[in-house]
């Protein structure tokens, strides 16, 4: 558990508490409004297009990326989960005003999940990588 805690800190580059809180939200197995954008974020990360991902950040995420660059967070994720292999279709959850797109990812060491939190305007308010929930 300590190993995950050490990695997930920098990987949760910034995640607004209101977006990631345990507040009630609605879930859907269907694609959400930002599903294609979420898939593109993971594609861009895997391709090393970190600037393209950062261009979608809201001001809070831009500040967080200055403290923990996206490239560094991606490298830390791969250090623990293994090399990126592929990703699947996102699932959608809404928490308050935020849309959370959860993208399943296959890593060399097993399955994982990227959760990308979108503001209503489509900018990214949070980015989190971790193992798949058990």
N, CA, C and O atoms as a GROMACS GRO file, in nm:
protein
  536
    1UNK      N    1   0.082  -0.119   0.000
    1UNK     CA    2   0.000   0.000   0.000
    1UNK      C    3   0.086   0.126   0.000
    1UNK      O    4   0.052   0.225  -0.064
    2UNK      N    5   0.197   0.122   0.071
    2UNK     CA    6   0.284   0.239   0.073
    2UNK      C    7   0.339   0.268  -0.066
    2UNK      O    8   0.356   0.384  -0.104
    3UNK      N    9   0.366   0.162  -0.142
    3UNK     CA   10   0.417   0.182  -0.277
    3UNK      C   11   0.316   0.259  -0.361
    3UNK      O   12   0.354   0.351  -0.434
    4UNK      N   13   0.187   0.223  -0.351
    4UNK     CA   14   0.084   0.295  -0.425
    4UNK      C   15   0.072   0.437  -0.376
    4UNK      O   16   0.057   0.529  -0.456
    5UNK      N   17   0.077   0.456  -0.247
    5UNK     CA   18   0.064   0.590  -0.192
    5UNK      C   19   0.176   0.680  -0.244
    5UNK      O   20   0.153   0.797  -0.274
    6UNK      N   21   0.295   0.625  -0.255
    6UNK     CA   22   0.408   0.703  -0.304
    6UNK      C   23   0.390   0.742  -0.449
    6UNK      O   24   0.433   0.850  -0.489
    7UNK      N   25   0.328   0.657  -0.526
    7UNK     CA   26   0.311   0.686  -0.668
    7UNK      C   27   0.186   0.769  -0.693
    7UNK      O   28   0.189   0.862  -0.774
    8UNK      N   29   0.079   0.738  -0.626
    8UNK     CA   30  -0.046   0.804  -0.655
    8UNK      C   31  -0.045   0.952  -0.618
    8UNK      O   32  -0.121   1.030  -0.675
    9UNK      N   33   0.038   0.991  -0.524
    9UNK     CA   34   0.048   1.133  -0.492
    9UNK      C   35   0.082   1.216  -0.614
    9UNK      O   36   0.004   1.304  -0.651
   10UNK      N   37   0.196   1.190  -0.680
   10UNK     CA   38   0.227   1.269  -0.798
   10UNK      C   39   0.137   1.237  -0.917
   10UNK      O   40   0.120   1.322  -1.005
   11UNK      N   41   0.078   1.119  -0.921
   11UNK     CA   42  -0.006   1.084  -1.035
   11UNK      C   43  -0.140   1.153  -1.032
   11UNK      O   44  -0.200   1.178  -1.137
   12UNK      N   45  -0.187   1.182  -0.917
   12UNK     CA   46  -0.314   1.253  -0.906
   12UNK      C   47  -0.285   1.400  -0.925
   12UNK      O   48  -0.327   1.484  -0.845
   13UNK      N   49  -0.213   1.430  -1.032
   13UNK     CA   50  -0.154   1.561  -1.058
   13UNK      C   51  -0.232   1.672  -0.988
   13UNK      O   52  -0.172   1.753  -0.917
   14UNK      N   53  -0.359   1.677  -1.004
   14UNK     CA   54  -0.446   1.766  -0.926
   14UNK      C   55  -0.585   1.712  -0.942
   14UNK      O   56  -0.630   1.682  -1.053
   15UNK      N   57  -0.652   1.700  -0.834
   15UNK     CA   58  -0.788   1.649  -0.841
   15UNK      C   59  -0.871   1.731  -0.744
   15UNK      O   60  -0.856   1.717  -0.622
   16UNK      N   61  -0.955   1.814  -0.797
   16UNK     CA   62  -1.035   1.900  -0.712
   16UNK      C   63  -1.117   1.815  -0.616
   16UNK      O   64  -1.181   1.718  -0.657
   17UNK      N   65  -1.116   1.851  -0.489
   17UNK     CA   66  -1.187   1.773  -0.389
   17UNK      C   67  -1.335   1.758  -0.421
   17UNK      O   68  -1.392   1.651  -0.399
   18UNK      N   69  -1.396   1.861  -0.472
   18UNK     CA   70  -1.538   1.850  -0.503
   18UNK      C   71  -1.561   1.751  -0.615
   18UNK      O   72  -1.665   1.685  -0.619
   19UNK      N   73  -1.468   1.740  -0.705
   19UNK     CA   74  -1.485   1.648  -0.818
   19UNK      C   75  -1.461   1.505  -0.777
   19UNK      O   76  -1.521   1.414  -0.834
   20UNK      N   77  -1.376   1.483  -0.681
   20UNK     CA   78  -1.338   1.346  -0.646
   20UNK      C   79  -1.390   1.304  -0.510
   20UNK      O   80  -1.350   1.200  -0.458
   21UNK      N   81  -1.478   1.382  -0.453
   21UNK     CA   82  -1.530   1.348  -0.322
   21UNK      C   83  -1.626   1.231  -0.334
   21UNK      O   84  -1.659   1.188  -0.444
   22UNK      N   85  -1.669   1.181  -0.221
   22UNK     CA   86  -1.761   1.068  -0.222
   22UNK      C   87  -1.905   1.114  -0.233
   22UNK      O   88  -1.997   1.036  -0.206
   23UNK      N   89  -1.926   1.236  -0.272
   23UNK     CA   90  -2.062   1.287  -0.288
   23UNK      C   91  -2.137   1.204  -0.390
   23UNK      O   92  -2.078   1.150  -0.484
   24UNK      N   93  -2.267   1.195  -0.372
   24UNK     CA   94  -2.348   1.114  -0.463
   24UNK      C   95  -2.338   1.169  -0.604
   24UNK      O   96  -2.337   1.290  -0.625
   25UNK      N   97  -2.331   1.078  -0.698
   25UNK     CA   98  -2.326   1.115  -0.838
   25UNK      C   99  -2.403   1.013  -0.917
   25UNK      O  100  -2.447   0.912  -0.863
   26UNK      N  101  -2.420   1.039  -1.042
   26UNK     CA  102  -2.489   0.943  -1.126
   26UNK      C  103  -2.388   0.873  -1.214
   26UNK      O  104  -2.294   0.934  -1.264
   27UNK      N  105  -2.408   0.741  -1.232
   27UNK     CA  106  -2.317   0.663  -1.313
   27UNK      C  107  -2.388   0.614  -1.438
   27UNK      O  108  -2.510   0.601  -1.440
   28UNK      N  109  -2.311   0.589  -1.538
   28UNK     CA  110  -2.366   0.536  -1.662
   28UNK      C  111  -2.263   0.447  -1.727
   28UNK      O  112  -2.144   0.480  -1.729
   29UNK      N  113  -2.308   0.335  -1.781
   29UNK     CA  114  -2.218   0.248  -1.855
   29UNK      C  115  -2.196   0.302  -1.995
   29UNK      O  116  -2.104   0.260  -2.065
   30UNK      N  117  -2.280   0.396  -2.037
   30UNK     CA  118  -2.266   0.453  -2.170
   30UNK      C  119  -2.161   0.564  -2.169
   30UNK      O  120  -2.115   0.608  -2.064
   31UNK      N  121  -2.126   0.604  -2.287
   31UNK     CA  122  -2.026   0.709  -2.300
   31UNK      C  123  -2.080   0.842  -2.250
   31UNK      O  124  -2.197   0.874  -2.271
   32UNK      N  125  -1.995   0.917  -2.186
   32UNK     CA  126  -2.032   1.049  -2.137
   32UNK      C  127  -2.001   1.154  -2.242
   32UNK      O  128  -1.954   1.121  -2.351
   33UNK      N  129  -2.028   1.279  -2.209
   33UNK     CA  130  -2.010   1.386  -2.307
   33UNK      C  131  -1.864   1.411  -2.346
   33UNK      O  132  -1.837   1.472  -2.449
   34UNK      N  133  -1.771   1.366  -2.264
   34UNK     CA  134  -1.630   1.389  -2.294
   34UNK      C  135  -1.554   1.258  -2.320
   34UNK      O  136  -1.432   1.254  -2.306
   35UNK      N  137  -1.625   1.153  -2.357
   35UNK     CA  138  -1.563   1.021  -2.377
   35UNK      C  139  -1.453   1.025  -2.484
   35UNK      O  140  -1.345   0.971  -2.462
   36UNK      N  141  -1.480   1.088  -2.596
   36UNK     CA  142  -1.378   1.090  -2.702
   36UNK      C  143  -1.257   1.172  -2.658
   36UNK      O  144  -1.144   1.138  -2.690
   37UNK      N  145  -1.282   1.281  -2.585
   37UNK     CA  146  -1.170   1.362  -2.535
   37UNK      C  147  -1.087   1.282  -2.435
   37UNK      O  148  -0.964   1.291  -2.434
   38UNK      N  149  -1.155   1.204  -2.349
   38UNK     CA  150  -1.083   1.123  -2.250
   38UNK      C  151  -0.995   1.020  -2.318
   38UNK      O  152  -0.880   1.001  -2.280
   39UNK      N  153  -1.050   0.953  -2.418
   39UNK     CA  154  -0.970   0.856  -2.493
   39UNK      C  155  -0.850   0.921  -2.558
   39UNK      O  156  -0.741   0.863  -2.561
   40UNK      N  157  -0.869   1.042  -2.611
   40UNK     CA  158  -0.758   1.114  -2.675
   40UNK      C  159  -0.652   1.155  -2.573
   40UNK      O  160  -0.533   1.154  -2.606
   41UNK      N  161  -0.693   1.189  -2.452
   41UNK     CA  162  -0.596   1.224  -2.347
   41UNK      C  163  -0.504   1.105  -2.320
   41UNK      O  164  -0.382   1.122  -2.314
   42UNK      N  165  -0.561   0.985  -2.305
   42UNK     CA  166  -0.478   0.867  -2.280
   42UNK      C  167  -0.391   0.836  -2.401
   42UNK      O  168  -0.275   0.800  -2.386
   43UNK      N  169  -0.447   0.850  -2.522
   43UNK     CA  170  -0.367   0.829  -2.644
   43UNK      C  171  -0.250   0.927  -2.648
   43UNK      O  172  -0.138   0.888  -2.681
   44UNK      N  173  -0.277   1.054  -2.615
   44UNK     CA  174  -0.170   1.155  -2.616
   44UNK      C  175  -0.064   1.125  -2.510
   44UNK      O  176   0.055   1.140  -2.537
   45UNK      N  177  -0.106   1.083  -2.391
   45UNK     CA  178  -0.009   1.047  -2.287
   45UNK      C  179   0.081   0.933  -2.335
   45UNK      O  180   0.203   0.939  -2.320
   46UNK      N  181   0.020   0.830  -2.391
   46UNK     CA  182   0.096   0.713  -2.437
   46UNK      C  183   0.194   0.749  -2.549
   46UNK      O  184   0.301   0.689  -2.560
   47UNK      N  185   0.156   0.847  -2.630
   47UNK     CA  186   0.242   0.890  -2.742
   47UNK      C  187   0.345   0.994  -2.700
   47UNK      O  188   0.429   1.034  -2.780
   48UNK      N  189   0.340   1.037  -2.574
   48UNK     CA  190   0.434   1.138  -2.527
   48UNK      C  191   0.394   1.280  -2.566
   48UNK      O  192   0.477   1.370  -2.561
   49UNK      N  193   0.269   1.300  -2.604
   49UNK     CA  194   0.219   1.433  -2.641
   49UNK      C  195   0.170   1.507  -2.516
   49UNK      O  196   0.052   1.539  -2.505
   50UNK      N  197   0.259   1.532  -2.424
   50UNK     CA  198   0.223   1.592  -2.296
   50UNK      C  199   0.174   1.735  -2.311
   50UNK      O  200   0.087   1.779  -2.235
   51UNK      N  201   0.228   1.808  -2.407
   51UNK     CA  202   0.184   1.945  -2.430
   51UNK      C  203   0.038   1.948  -2.474
   51UNK      O  204  -0.036   2.038  -2.433
   52UNK      N  205  -0.003   1.851  -2.556
   52UNK     CA  206  -0.143   1.844  -2.600
   52UNK      C  207  -0.236   1.820  -2.482
   52UNK      O  208  -0.345   1.877  -2.476
   53UNK      N  209  -0.194   1.738  -2.388
   53UNK     CA  210  -0.275   1.711  -2.268
   53UNK      C  211  -0.282   1.837  -2.182
   53UNK      O  212  -0.390   1.877  -2.139
   54UNK      N  213  -0.168   1.898  -2.157
   54UNK     CA  214  -0.165   2.019  -2.073
   54UNK      C  215  -0.247   2.133  -2.133
   54UNK      O  216  -0.300   2.216  -2.059
   55UNK      N  217  -0.258   2.138  -2.266
   55UNK     CA  218  -0.335   2.243  -2.331
   55UNK      C  219  -0.483   2.235  -2.295
   55UNK      O  220  -0.556   2.333  -2.313
   56UNK      N  221  -0.528   2.122  -2.245
   56UNK     CA  222  -0.668   2.102  -2.208
   56UNK      C  223  -0.693   2.128  -2.060
   56UNK      O  224  -0.807   2.118  -2.014
   57UNK      N  225  -0.590   2.160  -1.984
   57UNK     CA  226  -0.602   2.182  -1.840
   57UNK      C  227  -0.670   2.315  -1.809
   57UNK      O  228  -0.654   2.413  -1.881
   58UNK      N  229  -0.746   2.315  -1.698
   58UNK     CA  230  -0.799   2.441  -1.646
   58UNK      C  231  -0.685   2.510  -1.568
   58UNK      O  232  -0.580   2.449  -1.550
   59UNK      N  233  -0.705   2.634  -1.523
   59UNK     CA  234  -0.596   2.706  -1.454
   59UNK      C  235  -0.540   2.634  -1.332
   59UNK      O  236  -0.419   2.639  -1.307
   60UNK      N  237  -0.625   2.567  -1.255
   60UNK     CA  238  -0.577   2.495  -1.137
   60UNK      C  239  -0.485   2.380  -1.178
   60UNK      O  240  -0.381   2.356  -1.116
   61UNK      N  241  -0.525   2.309  -1.281
   61UNK     CA  242  -0.441   2.198  -1.329
   61UNK      C  243  -0.310   2.249  -1.389
   61UNK      O  244  -0.206   2.184  -1.376
   62UNK      N  245  -0.314   2.364  -1.455
   62UNK     CA  246  -0.191   2.421  -1.510
   62UNK      C  247  -0.091   2.450  -1.399
   62UNK      O  248   0.028   2.425  -1.414
   63UNK      N  249  -0.141   2.504  -1.288
   63UNK     CA  250  -0.053   2.530  -1.173
   63UNK      C  251   0.003   2.399  -1.118
   63UNK      O  252   0.122   2.391  -1.085
   64UNK      N  253  -0.081   2.298  -1.108
   64UNK     CA  254  -0.036   2.168  -1.056
   64UNK      C  255   0.068   2.106  -1.149
   64UNK      O  256   0.163   2.044  -1.102
   65UNK      N  257   0.050   2.122  -1.280
   65UNK     CA  258   0.145   2.066  -1.376
   65UNK      C  259   0.280   2.136  -1.368
   65UNK      O  260   0.382   2.077  -1.406
   66UNK      N  261   0.282   2.259  -1.321
   66UNK     CA  262   0.410   2.326  -1.301
   66UNK      C  263   0.486   2.262  -1.185
   66UNK      O  264   0.608   2.251  -1.189
   67UNK      N  265   0.412   2.219  -1.083
   67UNK     CA  266   0.473   2.155  -0.967
   67UNK      C  267   0.510   2.009  -0.997
   67UNK      O  268   0.617   1.963  -0.959
   68UNK      N  269   0.421   1.939  -1.064
   68UNK     CA  270   0.444   1.799  -1.102
   68UNK      C  271   0.415   1.786  -1.250
   68UNK      O  272   0.300   1.768  -1.289
   69UNK      N  273   0.518   1.796  -1.334
   69UNK     CA  274   0.496   1.788  -1.479
   69UNK      C  275   0.427   1.656  -1.518
   69UNK      O  276   0.452   1.551  -1.460
   70UNK      N  277   0.341   1.665  -1.618
   70UNK     CA  278   0.266   1.549  -1.664
   70UNK      C  279   0.361   1.438  -1.709
   70UNK      O  280   0.334   1.320  -1.683
   71UNK      N  281   0.468   1.473  -1.775
   71UNK     CA  282   0.565   1.372  -1.820
   71UNK      C  283   0.621   1.293  -1.702
   71UNK      O  284   0.636   1.171  -1.710
   72UNK      N  285   0.650   1.361  -1.594
   72UNK     CA  286   0.702   1.295  -1.474
   72UNK      C  287   0.596   1.204  -1.412
   72UNK      O  288   0.628   1.093  -1.369
   73UNK      N  289   0.472   1.250  -1.406
   73UNK     CA  290   0.364   1.169  -1.351
   73UNK      C  291   0.341   1.044  -1.436
   73UNK      O  292   0.320   0.936  -1.382
   74UNK      N  293   0.344   1.059  -1.568
   74UNK     CA  294   0.327   0.945  -1.659
   74UNK      C  295   0.440   0.844  -1.638
   74UNK      O  296   0.415   0.723  -1.632
   75UNK      N  297   0.562   0.890  -1.626
   75UNK     CA  298   0.676   0.801  -1.602
   75UNK      C  299   0.661   0.727  -1.469
   75UNK      O  300   0.691   0.608  -1.460
   76UNK      N  301   0.614   0.797  -1.366
   76UNK     CA  302   0.594   0.734  -1.236
   76UNK      C  303   0.487   0.626  -1.244
   76UNK      O  304   0.498   0.521  -1.182
   77UNK      N  305   0.383   0.654  -1.320
   77UNK     CA  306   0.276   0.555  -1.338
   77UNK      C  307   0.331   0.429  -1.404
   77UNK      O  308   0.302   0.318  -1.360
   78UNK      N  309   0.409   0.446  -1.507
   78UNK     CA  310   0.467   0.330  -1.577
   78UNK      C  311   0.571   0.257  -1.491
   78UNK      O  312   0.589   0.136  -1.506
   79UNK      N  313   0.638   0.330  -1.404
   79UNK     CA  314   0.734   0.265  -1.315
   79UNK      C  315   0.666   0.160  -1.227
   79UNK      O  316   0.723   0.056  -1.198
   80UNK      N  317   0.544   0.189  -1.185
   80UNK     CA  318   0.471   0.099  -1.097
   80UNK      C  319   0.385  -0.001  -1.174
   80UNK      O  320   0.386  -0.120  -1.145
   81UNK      N  321   0.311   0.049  -1.273
   81UNK     CA  322   0.214  -0.036  -1.343
   81UNK      C  323   0.271  -0.107  -1.465
   81UNK      O  324   0.209  -0.198  -1.519
   82UNK      N  325   0.387  -0.066  -1.508
   82UNK     CA  326   0.449  -0.125  -1.627
   82UNK      C  327   0.419  -0.042  -1.750
   82UNK      O  328   0.345   0.056  -1.743
   83UNK      N  329   0.475  -0.081  -1.860
   83UNK     CA  330   0.458  -0.010  -1.985
   83UNK      C  331   0.312  -0.011  -2.030
   83UNK      O  332   0.242  -0.112  -2.017
   84UNK      N  333   0.267   0.102  -2.081
   84UNK     CA  334   0.132   0.113  -2.135
   84UNK      C  335   0.118   0.018  -2.253
   84UNK      O  336   0.208   0.007  -2.337
   85UNK      N  337   0.004  -0.053  -2.259
   85UNK     CA  338  -0.023  -0.143  -2.371
   85UNK      C  339  -0.142  -0.095  -2.455
   85UNK      O  340  -0.132  -0.086  -2.577
   86UNK      N  341  -0.254  -0.064  -2.389
   86UNK     CA  342  -0.374  -0.020  -2.462
   86UNK      C  343  -0.475   0.037  -2.363
   86UNK      O  344  -0.455   0.033  -2.242
   87UNK      N  345  -0.582   0.092  -2.418
   87UNK     CA  346  -0.692   0.139  -2.333
   87UNK      C  347  -0.825   0.110  -2.402
   87UNK      O  348  -0.833   0.092  -2.523
   88UNK      N  349  -0.930   0.107  -2.318
   88UNK     CA  350  -1.063   0.076  -2.368
   88UNK      C  351  -1.153   0.197  -2.366
   88UNK      O  352  -1.109   0.311  -2.348
   89UNK      N  353  -1.281   0.171  -2.386
   89UNK     CA  354  -1.381   0.277  -2.389
   89UNK      C  355  -1.409   0.330  -2.248
   89UNK      O  356  -1.421   0.252  -2.154
   90UNK      N  357  -1.419   0.461  -2.234
   90UNK     CA  358  -1.446   0.521  -2.103
   90UNK      C  359  -1.587   0.491  -2.053
   90UNK      O  360  -1.680   0.469  -2.131
   91UNK      N  361  -1.601   0.490  -1.922
   91UNK     CA  362  -1.733   0.490  -1.859
   91UNK      C  363  -1.749   0.625  -1.793
   91UNK      O  364  -1.651   0.692  -1.762
   92UNK      N  365  -1.871   0.663  -1.770
   92UNK     CA  366  -1.904   0.799  -1.732
   92UNK      C  367  -1.970   0.804  -1.594
   92UNK      O  368  -2.056   0.721  -1.562
   93UNK      N  369  -1.929   0.900  -1.515
   93UNK     CA  370  -1.992   0.930  -1.387
   93UNK      C  371  -1.999   1.082  -1.375
   93UNK      O  372  -1.908   1.152  -1.417
   94UNK      N  373  -2.107   1.130  -1.319
   94UNK     CA  374  -2.118   1.274  -1.295
   94UNK      C  375  -2.120   1.298  -1.146
   94UNK      O  376  -2.195   1.233  -1.072
   95UNK      N  377  -2.038   1.390  -1.100
   95UNK     CA  378  -2.033   1.430  -0.959
   95UNK      C  379  -2.048   1.580  -0.954
   95UNK      O  380  -1.956   1.655  -0.987
   96UNK      N  381  -2.166   1.623  -0.912
   96UNK     CA  382  -2.192   1.767  -0.911
   96UNK      C  383  -2.181   1.822  -1.051
   96UNK      O  384  -2.243   1.770  -1.144
   97UNK      N  385  -2.103   1.926  -1.067
   97UNK     CA  386  -2.087   1.988  -1.198
   97UNK      C  387  -1.982   1.919  -1.284
   97UNK      O  388  -1.965   1.955  -1.401
   98UNK      N  389  -1.913   1.820  -1.230
   98UNK     CA  390  -1.801   1.756  -1.299
   98UNK      C  391  -1.843   1.627  -1.369
   98UNK      O  392  -1.928   1.552  -1.319
   99UNK      N  393  -1.783   1.603  -1.484
   99UNK     CA  394  -1.800   1.477  -1.556
   99UNK      C  395  -1.670   1.399  -1.542
   99UNK      O  396  -1.564   1.447  -1.581
  100UNK      N  397  -1.680   1.279  -1.485
  100UNK     CA  398  -1.563   1.193  -1.468
  100UNK      C  399  -1.568   1.083  -1.573
  100UNK      O  400  -1.665   1.007  -1.579
  101UNK      N  401  -1.467   1.075  -1.654
  101UNK     CA  402  -1.454   0.970  -1.754
  101UNK      C  403  -1.346   0.875  -1.703
  101UNK      O  404  -1.231   0.914  -1.684
  102UNK      N  405  -1.385   0.750  -1.683
  102UNK     CA  406  -1.291   0.649  -1.634
  102UNK      C  407  -1.251   0.562  -1.752
  102UNK      O  408  -1.333   0.492  -1.812
  103UNK      N  409  -1.122   0.566  -1.784
  103UNK     CA  410  -1.070   0.495  -1.901
  103UNK      C  411  -0.991   0.374  -1.852
  103UNK      O  412  -0.889   0.389  -1.785
  104UNK      N  413  -1.038   0.252  -1.885
  104UNK     CA  414  -0.962   0.133  -1.846
  104UNK      C  415  -0.834   0.124  -1.930
  104UNK      O  416  -0.836   0.144  -2.051
  105UNK      N  417  -0.724   0.093  -1.862
  105UNK     CA  418  -0.593   0.087  -1.927
  105UNK      C  419  -0.530  -0.048  -1.899
  105UNK      O  420  -0.538  -0.100  -1.788
  106UNK      N  421  -0.468  -0.105  -2.000
  106UNK     CA  422  -0.391  -0.228  -1.983
  106UNK      C  423  -0.244  -0.190  -1.977
  106UNK      O  424  -0.190  -0.130  -2.071
  107UNK      N  425  -0.180  -0.225  -1.866
  107UNK     CA  426  -0.038  -0.202  -1.845
  107UNK      C  427   0.034  -0.336  -1.849
  107UNK      O  428  -0.031  -0.440  -1.842
  108UNK      N  429   0.162  -0.335  -1.861
  108UNK     CA  430   0.240  -0.459  -1.861
  108UNK      C  431   0.216  -0.540  -1.734
  108UNK      O  432   0.219  -0.663  -1.739
  109UNK      N  433   0.193  -0.474  -1.622
  109UNK     CA  434   0.174  -0.543  -1.494
  109UNK      C  435   0.028  -0.568  -1.460
  109UNK      O  436  -0.002  -0.615  -1.350
  110UNK      N  437  -0.064  -0.540  -1.552
  110UNK     CA  438  -0.205  -0.567  -1.527
  110UNK      C  439  -0.294  -0.448  -1.556
  110UNK      O  440  -0.249  -0.348  -1.611
  111UNK      N  441  -0.422  -0.460  -1.520
  111UNK     CA  442  -0.518  -0.355  -1.553
  111UNK      C  443  -0.507  -0.234  -1.461
  111UNK      O  444  -0.467  -0.245  -1.345
  112UNK      N  445  -0.542  -0.120  -1.516
  112UNK     CA  446  -0.544   0.005  -1.441
  112UNK      C  447  -0.658   0.092  -1.487
  112UNK      O  448  -0.740   0.052  -1.570
  113UNK      N  449  -0.664   0.211  -1.431
  113UNK     CA  450  -0.773   0.302  -1.463
  113UNK      C  451  -0.722   0.446  -1.463
  113UNK      O  452  -0.651   0.487  -1.371
  114UNK      N  453  -0.758   0.520  -1.565
  114UNK     CA  454  -0.736   0.664  -1.569
  114UNK      C  455  -0.869   0.730  -1.544
  114UNK      O  456  -0.967   0.699  -1.612
  115UNK      N  457  -0.876   0.819  -1.449
  115UNK     CA  458  -0.996   0.898  -1.426
  115UNK      C  459  -0.963   1.042  -1.463
  115UNK      O  460  -0.872   1.103  -1.407
  116UNK      N  461  -1.039   1.093  -1.558
  116UNK     CA  462  -1.018   1.229  -1.605
  116UNK      C  463  -1.143   1.308  -1.568
  116UNK      O  464  -1.254   1.274  -1.609
  117UNK      N  465  -1.125   1.413  -1.492
  117UNK     CA  466  -1.235   1.496  -1.445
  117UNK      C  467  -1.245   1.619  -1.534
  117UNK      O  468  -1.150   1.695  -1.550
  118UNK      N  469  -1.363   1.636  -1.594
  118UNK     CA  470  -1.387   1.747  -1.686
  118UNK      C  471  -1.479   1.851  -1.623
  118UNK      O  472  -1.578   1.817  -1.558
  119UNK      N  473  -1.446   1.977  -1.644
  119UNK     CA  474  -1.535   2.087  -1.613
  119UNK      C  475  -1.645   2.089  -1.719
  119UNK      O  476  -1.629   2.029  -1.825
  120UNK      N  477  -1.756   2.159  -1.693
  120UNK     CA  478  -1.862   2.168  -1.794
  120UNK      C  479  -1.815   2.225  -1.928
  120UNK      O  480  -1.873   2.194  -2.032
  121UNK      N  481  -1.709   2.308  -1.927
  121UNK     CA  482  -1.659   2.366  -2.052
  121UNK      C  483  -1.562   2.275  -2.126
  121UNK      O  484  -1.509   2.312  -2.231
  122UNK      N  485  -1.538   2.155  -2.073
  122UNK     CA  486  -1.450   2.060  -2.140
  122UNK      C  487  -1.304   2.066  -2.100
  122UNK      O  488  -1.225   1.984  -2.145
  123UNK      N  489  -1.268   2.161  -2.015
  123UNK     CA  490  -1.130   2.165  -1.967
  123UNK      C  491  -1.112   2.058  -1.859
  123UNK      O  492  -1.209   2.016  -1.795
  124UNK      N  493  -0.989   2.016  -1.839
  124UNK     CA  494  -0.959   1.910  -1.743
  124UNK      C  495  -0.934   1.969  -1.605
  124UNK      O  496  -0.849   2.056  -1.586
  125UNK      N  497  -1.012   1.918  -1.507
  125UNK     CA  498  -1.001   1.964  -1.369
  125UNK      C  499  -0.927   1.863  -1.283
  125UNK      O  500  -0.889   1.895  -1.170
  126UNK      N  501  -0.906   1.742  -1.334
  126UNK     CA  502  -0.836   1.640  -1.256
  126UNK      C  503  -0.791   1.526  -1.346
  126UNK      O  504  -0.854   1.496  -1.447
  127UNK      N  505  -0.680   1.465  -1.308
  127UNK     CA  506  -0.622   1.355  -1.384
  127UNK      C  507  -0.561   1.260  -1.283
  127UNK      O  508  -0.476   1.297  -1.203
  128UNK      N  509  -0.607   1.136  -1.287
  128UNK     CA  510  -0.562   1.040  -1.187
  128UNK      C  511  -0.539   0.904  -1.253
  128UNK      O  512  -0.621   0.858  -1.332
  129UNK      N  513  -0.429   0.842  -1.220
  129UNK     CA  514  -0.395   0.710  -1.270
  129UNK      C  515  -0.377   0.617  -1.151
  129UNK      O  516  -0.319   0.655  -1.050
  130UNK      N  517  -0.428   0.495  -1.164
  130UNK     CA  518  -0.411   0.398  -1.057
  130UNK      C  519  -0.449   0.260  -1.103
  130UNK      O  520  -0.486   0.239  -1.219
  131UNK      N  521  -0.441   0.165  -1.011
  131UNK     CA  522  -0.480   0.028  -1.045
  131UNK      C  523  -0.631   0.020  -1.062
  131UNK      O  524  -0.705   0.105  -1.011
  132UNK      N  525  -0.677  -0.082  -1.131
  132UNK     CA  526  -0.822  -0.102  -1.143
  132UNK      C  527  -0.880  -0.134  -1.007
  132UNK      O  528  -0.818  -0.206  -0.929
  133UNK      N  529  -0.997  -0.080  -0.979
  133UNK     CA  530  -1.062  -0.113  -0.852
  133UNK      C  531  -1.092  -0.261  -0.846
  133UNK      O  532  -1.130  -0.323  -0.946
  134UNK      N  533  -1.073  -0.318  -0.729
  134UNK     CA  534  -1.098  -0.462  -0.715
  134UNK      C  535  -1.241  -0.491  -0.688
  134UNK      O  536  -1.279  -0.607  -0.673
   0.00000   0.00000   0.00000
